[in-house]
Amino acid sequence: MSTDIHLPDMHLPKDLVVRRRLLKVERVVGEDTVTEAVEAQIQLPFKVIKIFDVIATVMAVTTEVVPGGVQVSGVIDKQLFVVDKGDLVRHIPEEVPFTVFVPIAGALPGMNVQVNVRVLTVDTDLVDPATVRQVIILEIFVKVTVTEQIRVVVDVRGRDITVEKRLLKVDVVVGEDTVRQPLTTTVTLPITARKIFRIIPTVRDVTAEVRQSVVIVRGIIHKQIFLVDEGDLLRHAAEDIPFTKTVPIPGAEPGQHAQVNVNVILQEFALIDPPSRQLRQDLVLEIFVKVTKTVQIDVVVNVTGMGIVVRKRLLKVESVVLDLLQRETVRATVTLPIQAIKIFEVIGQLVNVEGVAGFDTMTVRGILHKQIFFVDPSNLVRHVREDIPFRFVKAAPGARPGMNVQVHARIIGEIIARLINDKRVEQTAVIEIFVKVTETVQLEVVVDVRRVLPSGEEVEASIIEEE
């Protein structure tokens, strides 16, 4: 949007100094949140007496920006735990694909998209001893932006002029890239496996270190391996693979912020000479890195004076109010349904994490979902789940209700678990939470200034460009 403002012709001085700065910012096109119900029915390979638990997570989310909206696709990965007629808890995996169109006015192919998909609820119904019906409610948040380079006027000097400015604090994009890294690993299982039932890889403890023109990404690929042993019992094993990847980002400097998203794709896996303890796996890491720096600048929003002509442009950006990095400890005690002789593993996942801005405060809440694998007195591996709600309230000067809140939360390290007695387990988890509070602002900024003499002759301004 541009606006020319002409003032009455008068005799004008010819001195005019305009200082401009190049900004590379994310202009907000639009955003929306929708809910979608996904129904699925699964036929079990055996008869059961009840459903013990259903754990649903969203994986492999892909997006396509089309005219007028965003097509969101993905896979709901479900781990169904049922009790068979022998009173054993059995595990059945299932993947349900979904595709949802989210309307966003003004969206066009090639624009940037930010998507967050989470599972709100999972309802299950045992139709008959071999059929389970499930309804999964998804919440899908979509924000579409476009990266723009715009030169804005940050200062104007000259005779008989009035300059109006506004302080703007925005994230400026330094650079971004996506890299892929293949990984081939061989793991020695704790017991001999006749076949591999399922492998679920996830990424944990991802950190990013910004250095000169590069970002070093570190993390752990955590794998849950479900195998069938020589006695035809379903067993569980775990494996952690640390990784380090250097991603070149020209212009990156220490102290800048790196936004990192890491996905792991399991391509192939096979036992070496089954039955065996040697398991070979081929994976691909997909790493997206975007580096930004927060700049605080005074931008010129209007200039008035004799013969002054200004050209403006509408800027719709996220103005940064504050960001906050915090670590919190969550402790809980769970009572197991049967006796345990040891804890095999506790797998944690943060779900339904959200932030709400108040008056100079910030509230972050969510659920720490835990899967506890333990060994019972007969040496069978058992499973139980636990959901621990958490809520943190922090001081956030400048925050106001209705402002935008971005929350990134992760579990630091392993969840520490110990048996208090043969049925009670104490667990401690450390959660790192990064919160950014922003306010969407629409602001007409000045991008060019000049003088015009009464004769119609334009007075050339002295332009100083800042990068």
For each residue, the residues with C-beta under 8 A, 3 or more apart:
1: 312 313 314 444
2: 311 312 313 447
3: 310 311 312 444
4: 309 310 311
5: 304 308 309 310
6: 309 452
7: 10 304 305 306 307 308
8:
9: 307 452 453 454
10: 7 306 307 454
11: 306 454
12: 306 307 451 452 453 454 459
13: 158 159 160
14: 451 459
15: 158 159
16: 156 157 158 161 449 450 451 459 461 462
17: 156 157 158 461 462 464
18: 153 155 156 448 449 461 462 463 464
19: 153 154 155 156 157 464 466
20: 151 152 153 154 447 463 464 465 466
21: 151 152 154 297 465 466 467
22: 149 150 151 465 466 467
23: 149 150 151 152 170 172 295
24: 147 148 149 172 173 174
25: 147 148 150 170 171 172 173 315 317
26: 112 145 146 147 148 171 173 317 318
27: 145 146 147 148 315 316 317
28: 31 143 144 145 316 317 318 440
29: 104 106 107 111 144 145 146
30: 104 105 106 107 143 144
31: 28 104 141 142 143 144
32: 102 103 104 141 142
33: 139 140 141 142
34: 100 102 139 140 142
35: 120 137 138 139 140
36: 98 100 137 138 140
37: 135 136 137 138
38: 76 96 98 135 136 137 138
39: 133 134 135 136
40: 76 78 94 96 133 134 136
41: 127 131 132 133 134
42: 80 92 94 131 132 134
43: 130 131
44: 47 48 82 92 129 130 131 132
45: 92
46: 84 90 130
47: 44 84 85 129 130
48: 44 51 82 83 84 85 90 126 129 130
49: 83 84 85 87 129
50: 82 83 126
51: 48 54 80 81 82 83 124 126 132
52: 81 82 83 89
53: 79 80 81 383 385
54: 51 78 79 80 81 122 124 134
55: 78 79 81 369 371 385
56: 76 77 78 79 119 122 136
57: 76 77 119 349
58: 61 74 75 76 77 117 118 119 138
59: 74 75 76 77
60: 74 75 263 265
61: 58 72 73 74 115 117
62: 72 73 74
63: 70 71 72 73 113 115 142
64: 70 71 73 109
65: 69 70 71 107 108 109 110 111 113 144
66: 69 70 71 107 109
67: 107 108 109
68: 103 104 105 106 107
69: 65 66 101 102 103 104 107
70: 63 64 65 66 101 102 104 107 113 115 142 144
71: 63 64 65 66 99 100 101
72: 61 62 63 99 100 101 102 115 117 140 142
73: 61 62 63 64 97 98 99 100
74: 58 59 60 61 62 97 98 117
75: 58 59 60 95 96 97 98
76: 38 40 56 57 58 59 95 96 97 98 119 136 138
77: 56 57 58 59 93 94 95 200
78: 40 54 55 56 93 94 95 96 122 134 136
79: 53 54 55 56 91 92 93 200
80: 42 51 53 54 91 92 93 94 132
81: 51 52 53 54 55 89 90 91 92 383
82: 44 48 50 51 52 89 90 92 132
83: 48 49 50 51 52 87 88 89 90
84: 46 47 48 49 87 88 90
85: 47 48 49
86:
87: 49 83 84
88: 83 84 380
89: 52 81 82 83 382 383
90: 46 48 81 82 83 84 234
91: 79 80 81 197 198 226 234 383
92: 42 44 45 79 80 81 82
93: 77 78 79 80 197 198 200 226
94: 40 42 77 78 80
95: 75 76 77 78
96: 38 40 75 76 78 136
97: 73 74 75 76
98: 36 38 73 74 75 76 138
99: 71 72 73
100: 34 36 71 72 73 138 140
101: 69 70 71 72
102: 32 34 69 70 72 140 142
103: 32 68 69
104: 29 30 31 32 68 69 70 107 142 144
105: 30 68
106: 29 30 68 144
107: 29 30 65 66 67 68 69 70 104 111 144
108: 65 67 111
109: 64 65 66 67
110: 65
111: 29 65 107 108 144 145 146
112: 26 144 145 146 147
113: 63 65 70 142 143 144 145
114: 141 142 143 144 145
115: 61 63 70 72 140 141 142 143
116: 140 141
117: 58 61 72 74 138 139 140 141
118: 58 138 139 351 352
119: 56 57 58 76 122 136 137 138 139 351
120: 35 137 138 139 352
121: 136 137
122: 54 56 78 119 134 135 136 137
123: 134 135
124: 51 54 132 133 134
125: 132 133 134
126: 48 50 51 129 131 132
127: 41 131 132 133
128: 131
129: 44 47 48 49 126
130: 43 44 46 47 48
131: 41 42 43 44 126 127 128
132: 41 42 44 51 80 82 124 125 126 127
133: 39 40 41 124 125 127
134: 39 40 41 42 54 78 122 123 124 125
135: 37 38 39 122 123
136: 37 38 39 40 56 76 78 96 119 121 122
137: 35 36 37 38 119 120 121 122
138: 35 36 37 38 58 76 98 100 117 118 119 120
139: 33 34 35 117 118 119 120
140: 33 34 35 36 72 100 102 115 116 117
141: 31 32 33 114 115 116 117
142: 31 32 33 34 63 70 72 102 104 113 114 115
143: 28 30 31 113 114 115
144: 28 29 30 31 65 70 104 106 107 111 112 113 114
145: 26 27 28 29 111 112 113 114
146: 26 27 29 111 112
147: 24 25 26 27 112 173
148: 24 25 26 27
149: 22 23 24
150: 22 23 25 313 315 447
151: 20 21 22 23 447 465
152: 20 21 23 299 300 315 445 446 447
153: 18 19 20 156 299 300 303 445 446 447 448 449
154: 19 20 21 297 298 299 300 466
155: 18 19 163 165 298 300
156: 16 17 18 19 153 161 163 300 303 446 449
157: 16 17 19
158: 13 15 16 17 161 305 451
159: 13 15 305
160: 13 305 306
161: 16 156 158 303 304 305 306 308
162: 303 304 305
163: 155 156 300 302 303
164: 300 301 302 303 304
165: 155 298 299 300 301
166: 298 299 301 443
167: 296 297 298
168: 296 297 298 299 317 319 441 443
169: 294 295 296 319 320 321
170: 23 25 294 295 317 318 319 320
171: 25 26 257 292 293 294 295 318 320
172: 23 24 25 292 293 294 295
173: 24 25 26 147 176 290 291 292
174: 24 249 251 252 253 256 291 292 293
175: 249 250 251 252 290 291
176: 173 249 288 289 290 291
177: 247 248 249 288 289
178: 286 287 288 289
179: 245 247 286 287 289
180: 284 285 286 287
181: 243 245 284 285 287
182: 282 283 284 285
183: 221 241 243 282 283 284 285
184: 280 281 282 283
185: 239 241 280 281 283
186: 272 278 279 280 281
187: 225 239 278 279 281
188: 277 278 279
189: 192 193 225 227 237 276 277 278 279
190: 237 277
191: 227 229 235 237 277
192: 189 229 230 275 276 277
193: 189 196 227 228 229 235 271 274 275 276 277 279
194: 227 228 229 230 232 274 275
195: 227 228 271 274
196: 193 199 225 226 227 228 269 270 271 279
197: 91 93 226 227 228 234
198: 91 93 224 225 226
199: 196 223 224 225 226 266 269 281
200: 77 79 93 223 224 226
201: 221 222 223 264 266 283
202: 221 222 223 224 264
203: 206 219 220 221 222 262 263 264
204: 219 220 221 222 240 410 411
205: 218 219 220 410 411 412 413
206: 203 217 218 219 260 262 410
207: 217 218 219
208: 215 216 217 218 258 260 289
209: 215 216 218 258
210: 214 215 249 252 253 254 255 256 257 258 291
211: 214 215 216 252 254
212: 252 253 254
213: 248 249 250 251 252
214: 210 211 246 247 248 249 252
215: 208 209 210 211 246 247 249 252 258 260 289 291
216: 208 209 211 244 245 246 247
217: 206 207 208 244 245 246 247 260 262 287 289
218: 205 206 207 208 209 242 243 244 245
219: 203 204 205 206 207 242 243 262
220: 203 204 205 240 241 242 243
221: 183 201 202 203 204 240 241 242 243 264 283 285
222: 201 202 203 204 238 239 240 347
223: 199 200 201 202 238 239 240 241 281
224: 198 199 200 202 236 237 238 347
225: 187 189 196 198 199 236 237 238 239 279
226: 91 93 196 197 198 199 200 234 235 236
227: 189 191 193 194 195 196 197 234 235 236 237
228: 193 194 195 196 197 232 233 234 235
229: 191 192 193 194 232 233 235
230: 192 194 275
231:
232: 194 228 229
233: 228 229 380
234: 90 91 197 226 227 228
235: 191 193 226 227 228 229 381
236: 224 225 226 227 344 345 373 381 383
237: 189 190 191 224 225 227
238: 222 223 224 225 345 347
239: 185 187 222 223 225
240: 204 220 221 222 223
241: 183 185 220 221 223
242: 218 219 220 221
243: 181 183 218 219 220 221 285
244: 216 217 218
245: 179 181 216 217 218 285 287
246: 214 215 216 217
247: 177 179 214 215 216 217 287 289
248: 177 213 214
249: 174 175 176 177 210 213 214 215 252 289 291
250: 175 213
251: 174 175 213 291
252: 174 175 210 211 212 213 214 215 249 256 258 291
253: 174 210 212 256 293
254: 210 211 212
255: 210 293
256: 174 210 252 253 291 292 293
257: 171 210 291 292 293 294
258: 208 209 210 215 252 289 290 291
259: 289 290 291 292
260: 206 208 215 217 287 288 289
261: 287 288
262: 203 206 217 219 285 286 287 288
263: 60 203 285 286
264: 201 202 203 221 283 284 285 286
265: 60 283 284 286
266: 199 201 269 281 282 283
267: 282 283 284
268: 281 282
269: 196 199 266 279 280 281 282
270: 196 279 280
271: 193 195 196 274 275 276 278 279 280
272: 186 276 278 279 280
273: 276 278
274: 193 194 195 271
275: 192 193 194 230 271
276: 189 192 193 271 272 273 279
277: 188 189 190 191 192 193
278: 186 187 188 189 271 272 273
279: 186 187 188 189 193 196 225 269 270 271 272 276
280: 184 185 186 269 270 271 272
281: 184 185 186 187 199 223 266 268 269
282: 182 183 184 266 267 268 269
283: 182 183 184 185 201 221 264 265 266 267
284: 180 181 182 183 264 265 267
285: 180 181 182 183 221 243 245 262 263 264
286: 178 179 180 262 263 264 265
287: 178 179 180 181 217 245 247 260 261 262
288: 176 177 178 260 261 262
289: 176 177 178 179 208 215 217 247 249 258 259 260
290: 173 175 176 258 259
291: 173 174 175 176 210 215 249 251 252 256 257 258 259
292: 171 172 173 174 256 257 259
293: 171 172 174 253 255 256 257
294: 169 170 171 172 257 320 323
295: 23 169 170 171 172
296: 167 168 169
297: 21 154 167 168
298: 154 155 165 166 167 168
299: 152 153 154 165 166 168 443 445 446
300: 152 153 154 155 156 163 164 165 303 445 446 449
301: 164 165 166 312 443 444 445 446
302: 163 164 310 446
303: 153 156 161 162 163 164 300 308 310 446 449
304: 5 7 161 162 164 308
305: 7 158 159 160 161 162 308
306: 7 10 11 12 160 161 451
307: 7 9 10 12 451 452 453 454 459
308: 5 7 161 303 304 305 449 450 451
309: 4 5 6 449 450 451 452
310: 3 4 5 302 303 446 448 449
311: 2 3 4 446 447 448 449
312: 1 2 3 301 444 445 446 447
313: 1 2 150 444 445 447
314: 1 442 443 444
315: 25 27 150 152 441 442 443 444 445
316: 27 28 440 441 442 443
317: 25 26 27 28 168 170 440 441 443
318: 26 28 170 171 404 438 439 440 441
319: 168 169 170 438 439 440 441
320: 169 170 171 294 323 436 437 438
321: 169 396 398 399 403 437 438 439
322: 396 397 398 399 436 437
323: 294 320 434 435 436 437
324: 362 394 396 433 434 435 436 437
325: 432 433 434 435
326: 392 394 432 433 435
327: 412 430 431 432 433
328: 390 392 430 431 433
329: 428 429 430 431
330: 368 388 390 428 429 430 431
331: 426 427 428 429
332: 368 386 388 426 427
333: 420 424 425 426 427
334: 370 372 384 386 424 425 427
335: 423 424
336: 339 340 372 374 382 384 423 424 425
337: 384
338: 376 382 423
339: 336 376 377 422 423
340: 336 343 374 375 376 382 419 422 423 425
341: 375 376 377 379 422
342: 374 375 419
343: 340 346 372 373 374 375 417 418 419 425
344: 236 373 374 375 381
345: 236 238 372 373
346: 343 370 371 372 373 414 415 417 427
347: 222 224 238 370 371 373 415
348: 368 369 370 371 411 415 429
349: 57 368 369 370 411
350: 353 366 367 368 369 409 410 411 431
351: 118 119 366 367 369
352: 118 120 366 367
353: 350 364 365 366 367 407 409
354: 364 365 366 405 407
355: 362 363 364 405 406 407 435 437
356: 362 363 365 405
357: 361 362 396 399 400 401 402 403 405 437
358: 361 362 363 396 399 400 401
359: 399 400 401
360: 395 396 397 398 399
361: 357 358 393 394 395 396 399
362: 324 355 356 357 358 393 394 395 396 399 405 435 437
363: 355 356 358 391 392 393 394
364: 353 354 355 391 392 394 407 409 433 435
365: 353 354 356 389 390 391 392
366: 350 351 352 353 354 389 390 409
367: 350 351 352 353 387 388 389 390
368: 330 332 348 349 350 387 388 389 390 411 429 431
369: 55 348 349 350 351 385 386 387
370: 334 346 347 348 349 385 386 387 388 415 427
371: 55 346 347 348 383 384 385
372: 334 336 343 345 346 383 384 385 386 417 425 427
373: 236 343 344 345 346 347 381 382 383
374: 336 340 342 343 344 381 382 384 425
375: 340 341 342 343 344 379 380 381 382
376: 338 339 340 341 379 380 382
377: 339 341
378:
379: 341 375 376
380: 88 233 375 376
381: 235 236 344 373 374 375
382: 89 336 338 340 373 374 375 376
383: 53 81 89 91 236 371 372 373
384: 334 336 337 371 372 374
385: 53 55 369 370 371 372
386: 332 334 369 370 372
387: 367 368 369 370
388: 330 332 367 368 370
389: 365 366 367 368
390: 328 330 365 366 367 368 431
391: 363 364 365
392: 326 328 363 364 365 433
393: 361 362 363
394: 324 326 361 362 363 364 435
395: 360 361 362
396: 321 322 324 357 358 360 361 362 399 435 437
397: 322 360
398: 321 322 360 437
399: 321 322 357 358 359 360 361 362 396 403 437
400: 357 358 359 403 439
401: 357 358 359
402: 357
403: 321 357 399 400 437 438 439
404: 318 437 438 439 440
405: 354 355 356 357 362 435 436 437 438
406: 355 435 436 438
407: 353 354 355 364 433 434 435
408: 433 434
409: 350 353 364 366 431 432 433 434
410: 204 205 206 350 431 432
411: 204 205 348 349 350 368 415 429 430 431 432
412: 205 327 430 431 432
413: 205 430
414: 346
415: 346 347 348 370 411 427 428 429
416: 427 428 429
417: 343 346 372 425 426 427 428
418: 343 425 426
419: 340 342 343 422 424 425
420: 333 424 425 426
421: 424
422: 339 340 341 419
423: 335 336 338 339 340
424: 333 334 335 336 419 420 421
425: 333 334 336 340 343 372 374 417 418 419 420
426: 331 332 333 417 418 420
427: 331 332 333 334 346 370 372 415 416 417
428: 329 330 331 415 416 417
429: 329 330 331 348 368 411 415 416
430: 327 328 329 330 411 412 413
431: 327 328 329 330 350 368 390 409 410 411 412
432: 325 326 327 409 410 411 412
433: 324 325 326 327 328 364 392 407 408 409
434: 323 324 325 407 408 409
435: 323 324 325 326 355 362 364 394 396 405 406 407
436: 320 322 323 324 405 406
437: 320 321 322 323 324 355 357 362 396 398 399 403 404 405
438: 318 319 320 321 403 404 405 406
439: 318 319 321 400 403 404
440: 28 316 317 318 319 404
441: 168 315 316 317 318 319
442: 314 315 316
443: 166 168 299 301 314 315 316 317
444: 1 3 301 312 313 314 315
445: 152 153 299 300 301 312 313 315
446: 152 153 156 299 300 301 302 303 310 311 312 449
447: 2 20 150 151 152 153 311 312 313
448: 18 153 310 311
449: 16 18 153 156 300 303 308 309 310 311 446 461
450: 16 308 309 458 459 460 461
451: 12 14 16 158 306 307 308 309 458 459 461
452: 6 9 12 307 309 456 457 458 459
453: 9 12 307 456 457 458 459
454: 9 10 11 12 307
455:
456: 452 453
457: 452 453
458: 450 451 452 453
459: 12 14 16 307 450 451 452 453
460: 450
461: 16 17 18 449 450 451
462: 16 17 18
463: 18 20
464: 17 18 19 20
465: 20 21 22 151
466: 19 20 21 22 154
467: 21 22
